[in-house]
Amino acid sequence: QLVARGSARASGQLFERALRYLPADPDATYGLGRALLGQGRTERALALLARAVELGEAQAIVPAAELLELARLLAEHCGDHPQAIARVAQVPATSERRYEALALEGRWRAALGDLRGASLAFARLRDACELSGRGAALPQAASWLTEAAQFEDKSLGDLAAAERHLASALRLSPRNPRVRRLYRRAA
């Protein structure tokens, strides 16, 4: 909570103290990584977040938020898209963050030039959104599906796939004028 309020230094000190007593605690390691990230010490934060994930894996508990944060750092700070994709692939299918993980996987595969892999990731995103039946619980899903549709249209020239993504986005966000406009164009 201190990191969220802008007190990254105080938070970091508390987590460092906790790690003296519990050096293998994934939560304390993750907390210190977040605090250092808030201080702009990205390299050290990246190492600590990776360590927190390793510790969590050893205890069979790795929160999806940690995996996604580590993946974002790997992709955006290090440019290591393959490692970032491997991390988002670890997000469990039962997690609420699975939709975000699939969207990021598609985006990063497209950045690598793996067009078929990106298309498959976006198709899995669409399927997951359709099977969930919880449109209100997926506020960003419509924008991710719109991104998927634009990828299919521009990168692969597959208007049928773009239309399927936009139809799902329209079911999740029927009043969104951008989604409606893109759907009409694709159809």
N, C-alpha and C positions, 0 to 999 in steps of 0.2 A: 504494500500500500504506500510505503514511503517513496518508492520509485515512481509510482503513478502521480504522486503529488509533487514531484520535482526534487525530492530529497535523496538523490542517488548516492551521495557521499555518506550520509548517515545510514542509509540502508546497507550500503556496502560494508560498513564497519560492523553492523550487527550480523550480517551473514558471515563475515570473516571470523568473528568470535564463535559463531555456531559451528563453523567448520573445524575450529580447533578441537572441539569436543566430539563432533561427529564427522570425521573426514570423509566418510563414504556415504553421506546423506545426499541423495539426488536433489531434494527440494532446496537444501541450503546451497548446493553447488549451482543450481539453476538460478536461485535468487541472487547470488553474488554475480553471476554472469549477466543477469538483467541490470543489476546496479552498475556494473562496469560499462555496459552498453549505454546506460543513461548518462554516464560520465564521458562518453566518447572514446572509450578504450576498447575499440572493436576487436582488435586482434586477440587480446586476452579474454574478452567476453566470448568470442567464438570458441576458443579452447575450452572454456568452462562449460558452455552450453553443450558442446560435444561430450565432455566428461559426464555431465548430468544425464545425458541420454544413455551413455554407456552404463552408468550406475543404475539407472532405471531399468535398462534391459536385463541387468544381472538379477534384479529383484522382480522382474516380469511386470513392471509398472512404468510405462512411459506415456505421460499425458500428450495428447495430440498437439496442444499448444506449444509444448517444448519442441516437438518434431518440426512443426511449421515454422517456428521462429528460427531454429537452426537452419532449416532449408532456405529460408529467405536470406539469411546472412550468407550462406554458402553461394547462393545464386547472385545476389546483388553486390556483396562486398568482394567475394573471391572470384566470381565468374565461373564457379564450378557447378555448372548445370547438371552433369551426370550424378554427382553426389547429392545435390539438392533433390533431384528426382527420386533417388534411392530413399531419401529421408521421408518425402511425402508419401511414397509407396508403403511406408510402415504405418501410416495412420489407419487405425482399424475401421473396417466397414461400418461398424456400429456407432462410430463417433459422429457427433454433429458437425465436426470440422472436416469430415470426409469430402464434402462437396467442394470446399475450398482447396483441399489437397488435389483433387482431380482437376480443378480449373488451373491450378498452378502447374501441375504436371503437363497438361496440354500446352500451356503457354511456353514452358521451358523446353519441351520437346520441339515445338515450332521454332524457337530461337536457335536450337541446335541443328535445324534442318531435317529433323525426323518427322516429316509430314504425316506419314501413315501412323506413327506412334502418337502424334498429337491428335490426329483424327480419332483414334481409338480411345484415348484418354477423354476427349470431349464427348464421345458417344457414351462412355461409362458414366460421365457426369450427368448427361441427359437421362440415362436409364435410372440412375440413383435418385434424381429429382422426381421422376415420374413415379417410381415405386414408393417413395416416401409418403406421398399423399399429404404432406404438411407444408403447403405453400407459404403459410404465415411464418413458419419456422425457418424459412430460407429467404431472408430478405435480399440477399445479394445474388441469389441463384439466377434470377432473370438477367442480370447484367453479365454473369459468367456465360450463360447460354447464348446471349447476344454476341459476346466475344467469340464463342465457338462458331456461331453461324457466319460471322464475318471471316473467320479463318477459313472455313469450308468454302465460302464463295470466292474469296480473293486468292487463297493459296492453292486450292485444289480445283476450283471451278465447279464444285459439286453443289448445284443449287438445291437438289433434292435433300441433301443432308442439311444444308443451311435452313431449309424450310422446316425440317423436323425439329431442329434446335429452337427455331423461332416459335414454332407451335407450342413447344413445352414452355418457353419463356412467356408466351401469351397466356397460357393456363395459370402460371404463377403470378403474373402481373397484368391482368386484363385491361387495366386503365392506363398503362404506360404508353404514351403516344409514340415514343421512339420505337418500341417493340412492335406496335401496331403498324407503323409506317414501313419498317423493315420487312415485316411478315407479308404485307400486301405486295411489296416489291418482289420478294422471293417467290411468292405464289403466282 
